[in-house]
Amino acid sequence: MEDITKTVETDEVVIKFVGDSGDGMQLIGTLLSETAAQVGNDIATFPDFPAEIRAPQNTVAGVSGFQVRFGSNKINTPGDFCDFLIAMNPASLKANLKWCKKGATIILNSDSFEEKAIAKAGYTSNPLEDNSLTNYNVIPVQMYKMSVDAVQHLNIDNKSIEKSKNIFALGMMYYLFSLPIEGTLSMFEKKFKKKPEIVELNKTLLKEGFNYADTIEAVNSKIYVPPAKVEKAKYRNITGNVAIAWGFLAASERSGRPLFLGSYPITPATEILMELAKHKNLGAKVLQAEDEIAGICSAIGASFTGSLALTTTSGPGLSLKSEAIGLAVMTELPLVIVDVQRAGPSTGLPTKSEQSDLYQALWGRNGECPVIIIAASTPSDCFYYAYMAAKLSMEHMTPVILLSEGYIGFGSQLFKIPKVADLPSIKPPIAKPNDPNFLPYNRDERLVRQWALPGTDGLRHRIGGLEKENGIGNVSIDPLNHELMVKYRTAKVEKVADYIPEQEVEGNTEGDLLVVSWGSTYGAVNAAVEQLKKEGKKISHAHFHYIMPLPKNTNNLLSKFKKIVVCELNAGQFVNYLRMKESEYKFEQYNKVQGLPFNTNELTEKFNQILSN
């Protein structure tokens, strides 16, 4: 076989690793993503896996996947279709062939294409032999057999080798995409330093896969993706969940308030709890509570004592926390509730993404119970919106719900690490000792009461879930006082619009069609809009991060367009909210409720349809 010597340069590439849940697709996808980020590529990833801890083997339902797109330009989505598919068994090929571009390279673990596994995947014949893959560049590789041969000298059991064949596949991809292996070799040494035989196993298989790729006749060139042209700074690959945790740590540092997280593990939000638990050295206090209600109630207690108080959850947990959110609204204490949304209702699809908790965030509590609602849109901007959620909550003394989604919580992106000093200041309204004019529910011009910390001289006051007398804070059942306090709490949230940025439009500020989106839909929607703009269409994009209250210029912004379409991953929750708030406009809608993100092709088709009518 002749060696590969030619190298082809390309702007970007999309790679997808797929196999059984347990085949290590998330691991090797993450390692390749981190390596691409380290050499300077911009990246976006899409981990996709079943809800079961160990899903049924060799079944389409049990397939786990990790898609990564990296390039030399700005990357906003993990891509609709892949250039390279690495499939570890027939089921993973069956489930993912539809996501391959025509002419894509498919690398298959041919050892797994046995008669039983082929039938279990739903094939009636072997796809390696029936000419069904003629539109693709198919490379069968005996990954398990070659792994066994490579480590015969190590005296490793076959089960460990079977579990490590994914590293052989990773080595192949490092070679084919001109990526260095040194960082991953070092990681093995650190991660398995107490198991030298496992270190040697993984290092050997990574090198073996790397060297084997040099001999593949079906690939006549290596691929090189130049570094992205980005501002000189410190960068790292970061998931949305980790970015949220870091945003809160930065807010704690900037505000001078200690951080407390009271939370209960729930997919897909648990990683935030785990990340904050690693940073006790930065003052983070983390309580893994016995249930969702205990988690949020402990956070309310921490807020009362002067902490930046947080709780994390997903849709079912947000339901359980609703009464306690009402308590935080009544007491007018700062609290950030992070909802990393997943497909519902009930247990739903725990590892699949959706935007179906918006109604619950807006109105899912008893009484008149307004809260600030913010939505992150990408893994990297999760940092900024977590920071802003903490800032607004503490400065306006009210709960904030930060909406994220599994798609961006698990997904990763290149993140520019900011300096804390460069972030907006956070100035909580902390009451001063022995203030003769102090009353617990007196308000400033923003209708915000002071944060009176327990133990501070002269600031004893009453607090709780019963209605408060205006100013004094005593329990009150007076009807007119109740109406006044309801109006105050509502107006306080509405006045937050004076302290958030105006809504921006990407593209011309007037035209034939305005595409409105929020949350994780940003990347796909923006890509579709940009594609149509290049075709000469008068189309623009407004992506909302601030949901309650809406930015002050929302009405004026909408008035400049002939048609408006709202795209979201639910049955139409944000569009109905806009119809209520901005009733003079006609809103069209485009919805998807499949536990999957939008892809660019389906969006451009919809936008063209609207423009042509």
C-alpha positions in Angstrom: 0.0 0.0 0.0 1.2 3.5 -0.8 1.5 6.0 2.0 -0.6 9.1 2.1 1.6 12.1 1.3 -0.7 14.7 -0.1 -2.4 17.2 2.2 -5.6 19.1 1.1 -6.6 22.3 2.9 -10.2 23.0 3.7 -12.2 25.7 5.6 -14.2 23.3 7.8 -15.1 19.7 8.3 -17.9 17.8 10.1 -17.1 14.5 11.7 -19.6 12.2 13.5 -18.6 9.3 15.8 -21.4 6.8 16.3 -21.7 3.4 18.1 -23.3 1.6 21.0 -23.9 3.5 24.2 -20.8 2.4 26.0 -18.5 2.4 22.9 -16.9 5.7 24.1 -18.2 7.9 21.3 -18.7 10.9 23.8 -15.1 10.4 25.0 -13.4 10.4 21.6 -15.6 13.1 20.3 -14.7 15.3 23.2 -11.0 14.5 22.8 -11.0 15.4 19.1 -12.9 18.6 19.8 -10.4 19.7 22.5 -7.5 18.9 20.2 -9.0 20.9 17.4 -9.6 23.8 19.8 -6.0 23.6 21.0 -4.6 24.0 17.5 -6.8 27.1 17.0 -9.9 25.9 15.2 -13.3 27.2 16.0 -15.6 24.4 16.9 -19.2 23.4 17.7 -20.3 20.0 18.9 -23.5 18.0 19.3 -23.4 15.0 21.7 -26.5 12.8 21.2 -27.1 9.7 23.4 -29.9 7.6 24.7 -31.4 8.1 28.2 -30.5 4.6 29.5 -27.3 4.2 31.4 -26.5 1.2 29.2 -29.0 1.1 26.3 -29.6 -2.2 24.4 -26.6 -3.2 22.4 -26.6 -3.3 18.6 -30.0 -1.6 18.4 -30.8 1.6 16.5 -32.5 2.9 19.7 -29.3 2.4 21.7 -27.0 4.4 19.4 -24.8 7.1 20.9 -23.2 9.8 18.7 -21.0 12.8 18.9 -20.8 15.3 16.0 -18.1 17.9 15.8 -17.6 20.6 13.3 -14.4 22.6 13.3 -13.0 25.2 10.9 -11.0 28.2 10.2 -14.0 30.5 10.2 -16.7 31.3 12.8 -18.6 28.1 13.6 -22.2 28.5 14.9 -23.6 25.0 14.5 -22.3 21.5 14.5 -23.5 21.1 11.0 -26.5 19.5 9.3 -24.7 16.6 7.5 -21.3 15.0 8.1 -18.3 14.7 5.8 -16.9 11.7 7.8 -18.9 9.1 9.7 -17.1 6.7 12.0 -19.6 3.8 12.7 -18.7 1.1 15.2 -21.5 -1.3 14.4 -24.4 -1.9 11.9 -27.0 -0.2 14.1 -25.0 3.0 14.2 -24.6 3.0 10.5 -28.4 2.4 10.0 -29.3 5.3 12.3 -26.9 7.8 10.9 -26.5 7.2 7.2 -29.2 9.8 6.5 -26.9 12.4 8.1 -24.1 11.8 5.6 -23.4 14.0 2.7 -23.3 12.4 -0.7 -19.7 11.2 -1.2 -19.0 11.3 2.5 -16.2 9.0 3.9 -17.6 6.2 6.1 -15.2 4.4 8.3 -16.7 1.2 9.6 -15.6 -1.2 12.3 -16.0 -4.3 10.1 -15.4 -6.7 13.0 -18.9 -5.9 14.2 -20.7 -6.6 11.0 -21.7 -10.1 11.9 -25.0 -11.7 10.8 -26.8 -11.4 14.2 -25.8 -7.7 14.6 -26.8 -6.9 11.0 -30.2 -8.4 11.5 -30.7 -6.8 14.9 -30.0 -3.4 13.2 -32.9 -4.0 10.8 -30.8 -4.9 7.7 -31.9 -7.7 5.5 -28.4 -8.0 3.9 -24.9 -6.9 4.8 -24.5 -3.3 3.7 -20.8 -3.9 3.2 -21.7 -6.4 0.4 -25.0 -5.4 -1.1 -23.9 -2.2 -3.0 -26.2 0.0 -0.9 -23.2 2.3 0.0 -22.0 3.0 -3.5 -22.6 6.8 -3.1 -20.0 6.9 -0.3 -16.3 6.3 0.2 -16.5 3.3 2.5 -13.5 2.1 4.5 -14.0 -1.1 6.4 -11.4 -1.4 9.2 -11.0 -4.4 11.6 -10.7 -2.2 14.6 -11.0 -4.9 17.3 -8.7 -7.4 15.5 -6.1 -4.8 14.8 -6.3 -3.6 18.4 -5.8 -7.1 19.7 -2.8 -7.6 17.5 -1.3 -4.3 18.5 -1.3 -5.0 22.3 -0.4 -8.7 22.4 2.8 -7.8 24.2 0.9 -6.0 27.0 -1.0 -9.0 28.5 -4.3 -7.1 28.5 -7.6 -8.9 28.7 -9.9 -8.9 25.6 -12.7 -7.0 27.4 -10.4 -4.0 28.1 -9.2 -4.1 24.5 -12.8 -4.2 23.2 -13.6 -1.1 25.3 -10.6 0.7 23.9 -11.1 0.1 20.2 -12.6 3.6 20.1 -9.1 5.0 20.7 -7.8 3.2 17.6 -10.5 5.0 15.7 -9.5 8.3 17.3 -5.9 7.8 16.2 -7.0 7.3 12.6 -8.9 10.6 12.7 -6.0 12.5 14.2 -3.8 11.4 11.3 -6.4 12.0 8.6 -7.0 15.6 9.9 -3.4 16.5 10.6 -4.0 16.8 14.4 -1.4 16.2 17.0 -1.6 13.3 19.3 0.7 14.5 22.1 -2.0 16.2 24.1 -4.1 13.1 24.2 -1.2 10.9 25.1 -0.5 13.2 28.1 -4.1 13.1 29.1 -3.9 9.3 29.3 -0.9 9.5 31.6 -2.7 11.9 33.9 -6.1 10.2 33.9 -4.8 6.6 34.4 -1.6 7.3 36.3 -2.6 4.7 38.9 -3.2 2.1 36.1 0.0 2.0 34.0 -1.2 -0.9 32.0 -4.3 1.1 30.9 -2.1 4.0 30.0 0.1 1.8 27.8 -3.0 0.2 26.2 -4.5 3.5 25.2 -1.2 5.1 24.1 -0.5 2.0 21.9 -3.9 2.0 20.3 -3.9 5.7 19.6 -0.5 5.4 17.9 -1.6 2.2 16.1 -4.7 3.9 14.6 -2.6 7.0 13.7 -0.1 4.9 11.9 -2.6 2.6 10.2 -4.4 5.6 8.7 -1.2 6.4 6.8 -1.7 3.1 4.8 -5.4 3.4 3.8 -5.6 3.3 0.0 -9.2 4.5 -0.1 -8.1 7.9 1.2 -5.6 9.6 -1.1 -4.9 12.7 1.1 -4.8 14.1 4.6 -6.9 17.1 5.4 -5.7 20.2 7.1 -8.0 22.8 8.6 -6.1 26.1 9.3 -6.6 27.8 12.6 -9.5 30.3 12.9 -8.7 34.0 12.7 -9.7 35.1 16.1 -8.7 37.8 18.5 -5.5 37.1 20.4 -6.6 35.9 23.8 -6.9 32.7 26.0 -9.4 30.2 24.6 -10.7 26.8 25.6 -13.3 24.3 24.5 -16.2 24.6 26.9 -19.7 23.1 27.3 -22.7 25.2 28.0 -23.1 23.7 31.4 -19.5 24.4 32.4 -19.8 27.9 31.0 -22.9 28.6 33.2 -20.9 27.4 36.3 -18.0 29.7 35.4 -20.4 32.6 34.8 -21.7 32.3 38.3 -18.2 32.1 39.8 -17.3 35.3 38.0 -20.5 37.0 39.3 -19.6 35.9 42.8 -16.2 37.4 42.5 -17.4 40.6 40.9 -20.2 41.2 43.4 -18.3 40.2 46.5 -21.1 37.8 47.4 -20.3 34.2 48.3 -21.8 31.6 46.0 -24.2 28.9 47.2 -25.8 26.2 45.0 -28.6 24.1 46.4 -29.5 21.5 43.8 -30.6 18.0 43.0 -29.1 16.0 40.2 -31.2 15.8 37.0 -30.3 15.3 33.3 -29.2 17.4 31.6 -28.3 20.0 34.3 -26.2 17.9 36.7 -22.9 19.0 35.1 -23.4 22.5 36.5 -23.6 21.1 40.0 -20.5 18.9 39.4 -18.5 21.8 38.0 -19.2 24.2 40.8 -18.4 21.4 43.3 -14.8 21.4 41.9 -14.3 25.1 42.9 -14.6 25.2 46.7 -11.2 26.9 46.6 -13.0 29.9 44.9 -15.5 30.0 47.7 -18.3 28.0 46.1 -20.6 26.2 48.6 -22.5 23.3 47.0 -25.3 21.3 48.6 -26.5 18.2 46.8 -30.0 18.1 48.3 -32.3 15.1 48.8 -34.8 16.5 46.3 -35.7 19.5 44.1 -37.7 21.3 46.8 -34.9 21.0 49.4 -32.4 22.3 46.8 -34.3 25.5 46.1 -35.4 26.1 49.7 -31.7 25.8 50.8 -30.8 28.4 48.2 -33.5 30.8 49.4 -32.1 30.4 52.9 -28.6 31.2 51.6 -30.0 34.2 49.7 -31.5 35.5 52.9 -28.0 35.4 54.5 -26.5 37.4 51.6 -25.2 34.7 49.2 -25.4 34.6 45.4 -28.0 31.8 45.6 -28.5 29.3 42.8 -30.4 26.2 42.0 -30.3 24.0 38.8 -32.9 21.7 37.3 -34.7 20.6 34.1 -38.4 20.7 33.3 -39.8 18.2 35.8 -37.7 19.7 38.5 -38.9 23.2 37.7 -42.4 22.0 38.3 -41.5 20.9 41.8 -39.7 24.1 42.5 -42.7 26.3 41.6 -44.0 27.0 45.1 -40.6 27.9 46.4 -40.0 30.3 43.4 -43.2 32.0 44.6 -41.7 32.3 48.1 -38.6 34.0 46.6 -40.9 36.4 44.7 -42.9 37.2 47.8 -39.8 37.7 50.0 -38.1 39.7 47.2 -34.9 37.8 47.5 -32.3 37.3 44.7 -32.3 33.7 43.4 -31.2 32.3 40.0 -33.0 29.2 38.8 -31.3 27.4 35.9 -33.5 25.3 33.8 -31.6 23.2 31.3 -34.6 22.2 29.2 -35.3 18.7 27.9 -38.1 17.1 25.9 -41.2 16.5 28.0 -43.7 16.3 29.5 -43.1 14.2 32.5 -39.8 12.2 32.2 -40.1 12.7 28.5 -36.8 12.3 26.6 -34.2 13.1 29.2 -31.2 13.4 26.9 -33.0 15.2 24.1 -33.3 19.0 23.7 -36.5 21.1 23.5 -37.7 24.6 24.3 -41.0 23.6 25.9 -40.6 25.0 29.4 -41.1 28.7 28.4 -44.8 28.7 29.5 -43.8 27.1 32.7 -41.1 29.7 33.3 -43.4 32.6 32.5 -46.6 31.5 34.3 -46.1 28.2 36.1 -46.7 29.5 39.7 -49.8 30.4 41.7 -50.8 34.0 42.1 -49.4 37.0 40.3 -45.8 35.9 40.4 -43.5 37.6 37.9 -39.8 36.7 37.4 -37.1 37.8 35.1 -36.5 35.3 32.3 -33.3 35.1 30.2 -32.3 32.5 27.6 -28.8 31.5 26.5 -28.2 30.7 22.9 -24.8 29.0 22.5 -22.4 27.0 24.8 -20.0 30.0 25.0 -22.6 32.7 25.7 -24.0 30.6 28.6 -21.2 32.2 30.6 -22.4 35.7 29.9 -26.1 35.1 30.4 -25.4 33.2 33.7 -23.4 36.3 34.7 -26.2 38.6 33.7 -28.8 36.5 35.4 -26.9 36.8 38.7 -26.4 40.5 38.2 -30.0 41.3 37.5 -31.2 39.0 40.3 -29.0 40.7 42.9 -29.4 44.2 41.7 -33.2 44.0 41.4 -33.8 41.7 44.3 -36.0 39.2 42.5 -35.7 35.6 41.1 -34.4 35.1 37.6 -35.0 32.0 35.5 -32.1 31.2 33.2 -33.3 29.0 30.3 -30.7 26.7 28.7 -31.2 23.5 26.8 -29.6 20.1 26.6 -28.4 20.8 23.1 -26.2 23.7 24.3 -25.6 22.4 27.8 -24.0 19.2 26.5 -22.6 20.9 23.4 -19.3 22.7 23.3 -17.7 25.7 21.6 -14.5 27.7 21.5 -14.7 30.2 24.4 -12.7 33.3 24.9 -11.8 33.5 28.6 -12.6 37.0 29.8 -11.0 39.0 32.6 -13.4 39.4 35.5 -12.5 43.1 35.8 -13.8 43.6 32.2 -17.2 42.3 33.1 -20.1 44.6 34.0 -20.1 45.7 37.6 -22.6 44.1 40.1 -23.8 46.3 42.9 -26.3 44.6 45.2 -28.4 47.0 47.2 -27.1 45.9 50.6 -28.5 47.8 53.6 -26.1 49.6 55.9 -26.0 49.0 59.6 -28.1 51.2 61.9 -29.8 53.1 59.1 -32.5 55.1 60.8 -34.6 55.2 57.7 -34.4 51.5 57.0 -37.7 49.6 56.4 -37.5 46.1 54.9 -40.0 47.0 52.0 -39.1 50.5 51.3 -38.1 50.9 47.6 -35.8 52.9 45.5 -36.6 54.5 42.1 -36.3 51.0 40.5 -38.9 49.7 43.1 -36.1 47.5 44.6 -36.0 46.9 48.3 -32.7 46.7 50.2 -30.9 43.4 51.0 -30.8 43.4 54.8 -28.4 40.7 56.0 -29.1 38.8 59.2 -27.0 39.9 62.1 -26.5 43.4 60.8 -27.1 46.0 63.6 -30.4 47.8 63.3 -31.8 45.7 60.5 -34.1 43.2 62.2 -37.1 42.5 60.1 -39.9 40.1 59.3 -39.8 37.8 56.2 -41.8 34.9 54.9 -44.5 33.8 52.4 -47.4 35.7 53.7 -48.2 39.1 52.1 -46.2 42.0 53.4 -47.3 45.5 54.5 -45.8 48.0 52.2 -42.7 49.5 53.7 -42.9 48.0 57.2 -43.0 44.4 56.1 -45.4 43.1 58.7 -47.9 40.4 57.7 -50.9 42.1 56.0 -54.3 40.9 54.8 -55.5 44.3 53.7 -57.0 44.1 50.2 -55.6 47.4 49.0 -52.2 46.7 50.3 -52.2 43.4 48.6 -53.1 45.0 45.3 -50.4 47.6 45.7 -47.7 45.0 46.5 -48.8 42.9 43.5 -48.4 46.0 41.3 -45.0 46.8 42.8 -43.6 43.3 42.2 -44.9 43.3 38.6 -43.6 46.9 37.9 -40.2 46.0 39.4 -39.7 43.2 36.8 -41.1 45.4 34.0 -38.6 48.2 34.9 -35.7 45.8 34.3 -36.2 46.6 30.6 -34.5 49.9 31.4 -31.3 48.0 32.4 -31.0 45.5 29.6 -29.7 46.0 26.0 -32.1 46.9 23.2 -32.9 44.1 20.9 -30.5 43.9 17.9 -31.3 42.9 14.4 -28.7 41.0 12.3 -29.1 42.4 8.8 -31.1 45.3 7.6 -33.5 46.9 10.2 -36.4 46.7 7.6 -37.3 44.3 4.9 -39.6 41.6 3.6 -39.1 39.0 6.4 -37.9 39.1 10.0 -37.0 35.8 11.5 -37.4 35.7 15.2 -35.8 33.0 17.4 -34.6 32.4 21.0 -32.4 30.0 22.9 -30.4 27.2 21.2 -32.0 27.8 17.7 -29.6 30.7 17.1 -26.9 28.9 15.1 -29.1 27.1 12.6 -31.5 30.0 12.1 -28.7 32.5 11.6 -27.0 30.2 9.1 -30.2 29.9 7.1 -30.8 33.7 7.1 -27.2 34.4 6.0 -27.6 31.9 3.2 -30.7 33.6 1.9 -29.2 37.1 2.3 -26.4 36.0 0.0 -29.1 35.1 -2.5 -30.4 38.7 -2.4 -33.4 38.1 -0.2 -34.5 40.9 2.1 -34.4 38.9 5.2 -33.1 39.7 8.7 -32.8 37.9 12.1 -33.7 39.0 15.6 -32.6 36.5 18.3 -34.0 37.2 21.7 -32.1 36.6 25.0 -34.3 38.7 27.3 -37.8 37.2 27.4 -39.3 38.8 30.5 -39.3 41.7 30.2 -38.8 42.1 26.5 -36.3 44.7 25.3 -37.9 48.2 25.1 -37.5 48.5 21.3 -39.3 45.2 20.5 -42.4 46.9 19.2 -40.6 49.4 17.0 -38.3 46.7 15.7 -41.2 44.5 14.6 -42.9 47.4 12.8 -40.2 47.6 10.1 -40.9 44.3 8.5 -43.7 43.1 6.1 -43.7 39.5 7.5 -42.5 38.0 10.8 -41.9 34.3 11.5 -41.0 32.8 14.9 -38.9 29.6 14.9 -38.7 27.5 18.1 -38.4 23.9 19.3 -41.8 23.7 20.8 -45.4 23.9 19.6 -45.4 27.8 19.6 -44.8 29.1 23.1 -42.7 32.2 22.3 -44.8 33.1 19.3 -48.0 33.1 21.5 -46.2 35.2 24.1 -45.3 37.7 21.4 -48.9 37.6 20.1 -50.1 38.6 23.6 -47.4 41.3 24.1 -47.4 42.7 20.6 -50.9 42.0 19.4 -50.9 44.4 16.5 -48.6 42.2 14.5 -49.2 39.0 12.6 -46.7 36.3 13.5 -46.2 33.2 11.4 -44.5 30.3 13.2 -42.3 27.3 12.4 -42.0 24.7 15.0 -40.2 21.4 15.6 -40.9 19.0 18.5 -38.7 16.0 17.8 -36.0 16.3 20.5 -33.7 17.4 17.7 -32.3 20.8 16.7 -33.3 22.7 13.5 -31.2 22.1 10.5 -30.4 24.8 8.0 -32.1 23.1 5.0 -35.5 22.9 6.6 -35.3 26.5 7.7 -34.3 27.9 4.3 -37.1 25.9 2.7 -39.7 27.5 5.1 -38.3 31.0 4.7 -38.4 30.8 0.9 -42.0 29.5 1.2 -43.0 32.5 3.3 -41.2 35.0 1.0 -42.9 33.6 -2.1 -46.4 33.8 -0.7 
